[in-house]
Every structure is written in C-alpha cells, then in structure tokens.
Amino acid sequence: MKLSEWAKPQVRTYQTRPDLTPEQTAILDAYANLYGKAERRLFAAIQAGDALNDLKREFLPKFDITARQFNAMRIGLEGKIDAIKERRPN
C-alpha cells in the first residue's frame, strides 16, 4: 500500500439498533415527538427575537424538560441554523 493511500481520511458511519420492547418504543417515540415540538417552537421564538433567558424560563415547565435538555436543544438548533446559513450563496 502506498503512503498516499494511508493519508486519505476515512469516513465511517455508525448506527445503533436497540432491541426494544413495545413499551420502550412508545416512550422513545413520545420523547422524540416532545423534543421535536419543543425544538420547532424554540426556532420560531428565536426567529421572533425573544430573549433566550425568557425562553428558558418558559420552556422548562411548559415542556417539562431540564435546563440541560433545553441547552442541548438550543445548541443543536443553533448548529442547524449556522449550517443552513453557511450553505447559502453569498
């Protein structure tokens, strides 16, 4: 094998396929629905110019999530927004 072949980066994809009971599947589906709904509402509120501190106070009890979950959602959403902006032509 040539040295140049070793230098090429490899792309690998991983996935997890847990063996779940119907009850576990229902719980994960419910959480995914809640997370998606909260994320869409957060996107709309951010685009409307609402303050993040106010949104955090509102979202925690409204969606029954923790501050850590809210922060993860916000960071993920900001990453999605930045990725779309980066792909736009100048």
DRENLOZA-455620 format. One line per 4 residues: number of its first residue (from 0); their letters; for each residue x, y, z of N, C-alpha, C, O, CB. Coordinates in nm, 4 decimals. Glycine has a CB too. Layout:
NUM) a) X/Y/Z/X/Y/Z/X/Y/Z/X/Y/Z/X/Y/Z  ...
END
This chain:
0) mkls) 0.0845/-0.1183/0.0000/0.0000/0.0000/0.0000/0.0889/0.1245/0.0000/0.1872/0.1317/0.0739/-0.0961/-0.0001/0.1226  0.0538/0.2207/-0.0824/0.1308/0.3442/-0.0932/0.1052/0.4331/0.0282/0.0006/0.4252/0.0926/0.0954/0.4192/-0.2233  0.2030/0.5170/0.0571/0.1902/0.6107/0.1679/0.0720/0.7048/0.1467/0.0020/0.7385/0.2422/0.3191/0.6909/0.1849  0.0490/0.7476/0.0220/-0.0616/0.8404/-0.0063/-0.1971/0.7770/0.0233/-0.2925/0.8475/0.0563/-0.0568/0.8860/-0.1527
4) ewak) -0.2063/0.6456/0.0120/-0.3324/0.5782/0.0435/-0.3589/0.5784/0.1934/-0.4744/0.5818/0.2359/-0.3307/0.4346/-0.0090  -0.2542/0.5748/0.2730/-0.2700/0.5796/0.4182/-0.3140/0.7181/0.4646/-0.3815/0.7307/0.5667/-0.1392/0.5405/0.4871  -0.2768/0.8206/0.3912/-0.3058/0.9578/0.4323/-0.4495/0.9990/0.4042/-0.4957/1.1001/0.4571/-0.2124/1.0525/0.3629  -0.5210/0.9228/0.3221/-0.6586/0.9598/0.2889/-0.7493/0.9382/0.4103/-0.7471/0.8318/0.4722/-0.7098/0.8778/0.1675
8) pqvr) -0.8285/1.0394/0.4432/-0.9197/1.0218/0.5571/-1.0304/0.9222/0.5223/-1.0779/0.9165/0.4088/-0.9812/1.1577/0.5989  -1.0692/0.8461/0.6201/-1.1770/0.7504/0.6014/-1.3037/0.8035/0.6667/-1.3002/0.8610/0.7755/-1.1391/0.6125/0.6595  -1.4137/0.7833/0.5992/-1.5430/0.8221/0.6542/-1.6131/0.6951/0.6993/-1.6260/0.5996/0.6228/-1.6295/0.9013/0.5494  -1.6574/0.6949/0.8220/-1.7280/0.5793/0.8757/-1.8597/0.6250/0.9360/-1.8695/0.7330/0.9943/-1.6419/0.5053/0.9813
12) tyqt) -1.9576/0.5431/0.9210/-2.0897/0.5728/0.9754/-2.1263/0.4644/1.0755/-2.1075/0.3454/1.0500/-2.1967/0.5828/0.8623  -2.1779/0.5064/1.1878/-2.2195/0.4126/1.2911/-2.3672/0.4330/1.3197/-2.4189/0.5441/1.3072/-2.1354/0.4302/1.4199  -2.4330/0.3287/1.3570/-2.5714/0.3402/1.3984/-2.5982/0.2361/1.5057/-2.5310/0.1333/1.5142/-2.6680/0.3229/1.2781  -2.6969/0.2654/1.5859/-2.7369/0.1742/1.6921/-2.8783/0.1292/1.6644/-2.9658/0.2100/1.6333/-2.7256/0.2407/1.8320
16) rpdl) -2.8996/0.0021/1.6757/-3.0334/-0.0535/1.6580/-3.0691/-0.1329/1.7831/-3.0508/-0.2546/1.7881/-3.0413/-0.1433/1.5298  -3.1198/-0.0631/1.8831/-3.1511/-0.1339/2.0076/-3.2711/-0.2272/1.9903/-3.3628/-0.1993/1.9131/-3.1789/-0.0335/2.1201  -3.2682/-0.3356/2.0622/-3.3786/-0.4308/2.0634/-3.4743/-0.3858/2.1738/-3.4505/-0.4122/2.2916/-3.3280/-0.5795/2.0865  -3.5821/-0.3180/2.1356/-3.6718/-0.2552/2.2324/-3.8042/-0.3289/2.2431/-3.8523/-0.3910/2.1483/-3.6967/-0.1105/2.1947
20) tpeq) -3.8608/-0.3194/2.3621/-3.9962/-0.3699/2.3815/-4.0927/-0.2664/2.3254/-4.0530/-0.1519/2.3036/-4.0258/-0.3993/2.5329  -4.2177/-0.3030/2.3014/-4.3156/-0.2036/2.2547/-4.3307/-0.0858/2.3513/-4.3519/0.0275/2.3081/-4.4511/-0.2701/2.2344  -4.3200/-0.1118/2.4802/-4.3315/-0.0038/2.5791/-4.2138/0.0931/2.5681/-4.2317/0.2146/2.5752/-4.3388/-0.0621/2.7218  -4.0940/0.0387/2.5507/-3.9761/0.1240/2.5354/-3.9839/0.2059/2.4068/-3.9461/0.3231/2.4043/-3.8483/0.0390/2.5361
24) tail) -4.0326/0.1439/2.3015/-4.0500/0.2144/2.1746/-4.1485/0.3292/2.1909/-4.1258/0.4385/2.1390/-4.0983/0.1180/2.0649  -4.2569/0.3055/2.2620/-4.3574/0.4101/2.2847/-4.2988/0.5265/2.3639/-4.3281/0.6425/2.3348/-4.4791/0.3524/2.3587  -4.2165/0.4964/2.4633/-4.1545/0.6017/2.5442/-4.0591/0.6854/2.4588/-4.0619/0.8083/2.4649/-4.0790/0.5403/2.6647  -3.9755/0.6198/2.3801/-3.8821/0.6934/2.2940/-3.9551/0.7741/2.1874/-3.9148/0.8862/2.1560/-3.7844/0.5969/2.2275
28) daya) -4.0619/0.7181/2.1316/-4.1417/0.7916/2.0328/-4.2038/0.9159/2.0950/-4.2041/1.0227/2.0337/-4.2517/0.7015/1.9744  -4.2564/0.9024/2.2163/-4.3173/1.0172/2.2847/-4.2129/1.1249/2.3117/-4.2402/1.2437/2.2945/-4.3836/0.9731/2.4170  -4.0933/1.0839/2.3540/-3.9872/1.1807/2.3798/-3.9437/1.2499/2.2509/-3.9215/1.3709/2.2499/-3.8672/1.1120/2.4459  -3.9317/1.1741/2.1429/-3.8934/1.2327/2.0140/-3.9975/1.3341/1.9675/-3.9622/1.4398/1.9152/-3.8756/1.1225/1.9077
32) nlyg) -4.1242/1.3030/1.9861/-4.2308/1.3970/1.9490/-4.2236/1.5235/2.0331/-4.2363/1.6339/1.9802/-4.3687/1.3313/1.9649  -4.2034/1.5086/2.1637/-4.1927/1.6236/2.2530/-4.0719/1.7096/2.2157/-4.0828/1.8319/2.2070/-4.1822/1.5774/2.3994  -3.9585/1.6464/2.1940/-3.8359/1.7180/2.1599/-3.8527/1.7939/2.0286/-3.8128/1.9099/2.0178/-3.7174/1.6205/2.1504  -3.9116/1.7287/1.9294/-3.9336/1.7938/1.8004/-4.0264/1.9134/1.8113/-4.0018/2.0182/1.7515/-3.9900/1.6949/1.7014
36) kaer) -4.1329/1.8969/1.8880/-4.2283/2.0069/1.9069/-4.1610/2.1243/1.9781/-4.1767/2.2394/1.9377/-4.3516/1.9590/1.9874  -4.0863/2.0944/2.0840/-4.0178/2.2000/2.1587/-3.9129/2.2688/2.0714/-3.8976/2.3908/2.0769/-3.9520/2.1421/2.2854  -3.8410/2.1910/1.9914/-3.7380/2.2486/1.9046/-3.7996/2.3413/1.7993/-3.7450/2.4481/1.7713/-3.6579/2.1368/1.8359  -3.9109/2.3017/1.7419/-3.9775/2.3882/1.6423/-4.0283/2.5170/1.7068/-4.0175/2.6246/1.6480/-4.0951/2.3132/1.5753
40) rlfa) -4.0835/2.5061/1.8269/-4.1293/2.6266/1.8974/-4.0120/2.7170/1.9340/-4.0216/2.8394/1.9255/-4.2073/2.5882/2.0241  -3.9014/2.6552/1.9747/-3.7822/2.7331/2.0084/-3.7295/2.8056/1.8848/-3.6913/2.9223/1.8931/-3.6727/2.6420/2.0679  -3.7271/2.7381/1.7714/-3.6830/2.8017/1.6469/-3.7696/2.9235/1.6159/-3.7175/3.0305/1.5843/-3.6880/2.7011/1.5295  -3.9002/2.9076/1.6247/-3.9917/3.0185/1.5953/-3.9690/3.1343/1.6914/-3.9696/3.2504/1.6502/-4.1379/2.9716/1.6029
44) aiqa) -3.9492/3.1037/1.8185/-3.9299/3.2085/1.9186/-3.7967/3.2806/1.8979/-3.7892/3.4026/1.9124/-3.9363/3.1491/2.0599  -3.6924/3.2062/1.8645/-3.5622/3.2688/1.8381/-3.5719/3.3599/1.7163/-3.5189/3.4710/1.7172/-3.4525/3.1611/1.8163  -3.6396/3.3132/1.6114/-3.6551/3.3942/1.4905/-3.7385/3.5192/1.5179/-3.7214/3.6214/1.4516/-3.7197/3.3114/1.3790  -3.8283/3.5106/1.6152/-3.9102/3.6263/1.6519/-3.8323/3.7252/1.7376/-3.8799/3.8356/1.7639/-4.0355/3.5810/1.7263
48) gdal) -3.7118/3.6857/1.7815/-3.6279/3.7765/1.8587/-3.6470/3.7689/2.0084/-3.6020/3.8579/2.0805/-3.6524/3.9139/1.8152  -3.7129/3.6645/2.0575/-3.7337/3.6505/2.2018/-3.6006/3.6240/2.2720/-3.5118/3.5597/2.2161/-3.8341/3.5365/2.2317  -3.5877/3.6738/2.3942/-3.4650/3.6577/2.4724/-3.4515/3.5135/2.5212/-3.5488/3.4532/2.5666/-3.4636/3.7553/2.5924  -3.3310/3.4593/2.5116/-3.3079/3.3197/2.5496/-3.3381/3.2923/2.6965/-3.3921/3.1866/2.7291/-3.1651/3.2816/2.5199
52) ndlk) -3.3044/3.3849/2.7854/-3.3333/3.3634/2.9277/-3.4830/3.3516/2.9522/-3.5274/3.2676/3.0305/-3.2755/3.4775/3.0120  -3.5606/3.4361/2.8849/-3.7065/3.4286/2.8984/-3.7593/3.2980/2.8404/-3.8488/3.2357/2.8975/-3.7736/3.5484/2.8287  -3.7041/3.2573/2.7275/-3.7474/3.1327/2.6642/-3.7167/3.0130/2.7531/-3.7975/2.9209/2.7651/-3.6798/3.1155/2.5277  -3.6005/3.0152/2.8144/-3.5620/2.9039/2.9014/-3.6584/2.8925/3.0192/-3.7034/2.7829/3.0526/-3.4174/2.9222/2.9523
56) refl) -3.6900/3.0053/3.0817/-3.7859/3.0047/3.1934/-3.9222/2.9537/3.1492/-3.9906/2.8847/3.2249/-3.8001/3.1454/3.2527  -3.9616/2.9871/3.0276/-4.0912/2.9442/2.9750/-4.0915/2.7959/2.9359/-4.1865/2.7236/2.9659/-4.1291/3.0295/2.8544  -3.9857/2.7517/2.8696/-3.9838/2.6169/2.8130/-3.9700/2.5064/2.9178/-4.0276/2.3989/2.9011/-3.8715/2.6056/2.7147  -3.8947/2.5307/3.0256/-3.8725/2.4243/3.1236/-4.0035/2.3693/3.1798/-4.0252/2.2482/3.1740/-3.7855/2.4756/3.2372
60) pkfd) -4.0907/2.4528/3.2335/-4.2167/2.3963/3.2842/-4.3153/2.3592/3.1731/-4.3900/2.2622/3.1862/-4.2826/2.4949/3.3783  -4.3155/2.4354/3.0652/-4.4119/2.4111/2.9578/-4.3932/2.2736/2.8943/-4.4907/2.2040/2.8662/-4.3998/2.5190/2.8512  -4.2676/2.2347/2.8719/-4.2391/2.1061/2.8083/-4.1874/2.0024/2.9081/-4.1534/1.8903/2.8702/-4.1378/2.1249/2.6968  -4.1817/2.0407/3.0349/-4.1355/1.9515/3.1421/-3.9978/1.8935/3.1086/-3.9768/1.7723/3.1126/-4.2374/1.8370/3.1651
64) itar) -3.9042/1.9841/3.0752/-3.7674/1.9441/3.0431/-3.6723/2.0088/3.1428/-3.7081/2.1040/3.2122/-3.7301/1.9836/2.8973  -3.5514/1.9559/3.1489/-3.4499/2.0118/3.2377/-3.3739/2.1236/3.1659/-3.3831/2.1390/3.0441/-3.3520/1.9013/3.2857  -3.2991/2.2006/3.2442/-3.2163/2.3068/3.1862/-3.1124/2.2466/3.0919/-3.0807/2.3050/2.9883/-3.1468/2.3893/3.2976  -3.0603/2.1311/3.1277/-2.9609/2.0645/3.0425/-3.0223/2.0252/2.9084/-2.9583/2.0395/2.8042/-2.9039/1.9398/3.1131
68) qfna) -3.1461/1.9757/2.9107/-3.2143/1.9401/2.7861/-3.2394/2.0645/2.7015/-3.2206/2.0620/2.5799/-3.3474/1.8681/2.8157  -3.2818/2.1733/2.7658/-3.3046/2.2980/2.6923/-3.1753/2.3456/2.6274/-3.1744/2.3831/2.5101/-3.3606/2.4071/2.7860  -3.0657/2.3441/2.7036/-2.9379/2.3908/2.6499/-2.8924/2.3048/2.5326/-2.8421/2.3570/2.4331/-2.8310/2.3908/2.7592  -2.9099/2.1739/2.5437/-2.8727/2.0844/2.4336/-2.9573/2.1136/2.3100/-2.9067/2.1137/2.1978/-2.8892/1.9367/2.4755
72) mrig) -3.0857/2.1384/2.3314/-3.1757/2.1697/2.2206/-3.1346/2.3012/2.1542/-3.1304/2.3110/2.0316/-3.3218/2.1778/2.2700  -3.1047/2.4008/2.2355/-3.0647/2.5316/2.1830/-2.9349/2.5211/2.1034/-2.9248/2.5759/1.9936/-3.0482/2.6327/2.2976  -2.8368/2.4516/2.1575/-2.7077/2.4384/2.0898/-2.7239/2.3623/1.9586/-2.6662/2.4006/1.8568/-2.6057/2.3669/2.1809  -2.8016/2.2554/1.9607/-2.8264/2.1796/1.8381/-2.8976/2.2629/1.7335/-2.8646/2.2570/1.6151/-2.9078/2.0558/1.8686
76) legk) -2.9953/2.3405/1.7775/-3.0710/2.4263/1.6863/-2.9823/2.5357/1.6280/-2.9894/2.5646/1.5086/-3.1910/2.4886/1.7585  -2.8992/2.5963/1.7118/-2.8070/2.6982/1.6613/-2.7109/2.6384/1.5584/-2.6757/2.7043/1.4606/-2.7278/2.7615/1.7774  -2.6687/2.5142/1.5803/-2.5830/2.4464/1.4827/-2.6537/2.4255/1.3500/-2.5937/2.4433/1.2440/-2.5365/2.3128/1.5375  -2.7809/2.3878/1.3552/-2.8588/2.3691/1.2322/-2.8747/2.5009/1.1574/-2.8610/2.5063/1.0352/-2.9970/2.3098/1.2642
80) idai) -2.9037/2.6067/1.2319/-2.9209/2.7389/1.1707/-2.7902/2.7838/1.1056/-2.7899/2.8318/0.9923/-2.9672/2.8429/1.2763  -2.6788/2.7677/1.1780/-2.5478/2.8067/1.1235/-2.5132/2.7266/0.9982/-2.4572/2.7811/0.9031/-2.4382/2.7875/1.2292  -2.5462/2.5974/0.9979/-2.5164/2.5127/0.8818/-2.5938/2.5588/0.7588/-2.5393/2.5612/0.6485/-2.5495/2.3660/0.9126  -2.7199/2.5953/0.7770/-2.8006/2.6440/0.6642/-2.7453/2.7767/0.6137/-2.7338/2.7971/0.4929/-2.9493/2.6602/0.7056
84) kerr) -2.7112/2.8664/0.7049/-2.6559/2.9961/0.6644/-2.5245/2.9793/0.5888/-2.4973/3.0522/0.4934/-2.6343/3.0856/0.7870  -2.4441/2.8838/0.6313/-2.3151/2.8601/0.5671/-2.3313/2.8065/0.4252/-2.2477/2.8334/0.3389/-2.2326/2.7628/0.6500  -2.4363/2.7323/0.4009/-2.4595/2.6745/0.2682/-2.5181/2.7741/0.1695/-2.5161/2.7502/0.0487/-2.5513/2.5557/0.2794  -2.5701/2.8848/0.2192/-2.6295/2.9848/0.1301/-2.5214/3.0538/0.0482/-2.4121/3.0808/0.0981/-2.7097/3.0889/0.2108
88) pn) -2.5524/3.0820/-0.0772/-2.4544/3.1574/-0.1572/-2.4444/3.3012/-0.1065/-2.5417/3.3584/-0.0574/-2.4933/3.1561/-0.3077  -2.3265/3.3570/-0.1195/-2.3051/3.4950/-0.0712/-2.3699/3.5958/-0.1571/-2.3608/3.7155/-0.1295/-2.1604/3.5264/-0.0620
END
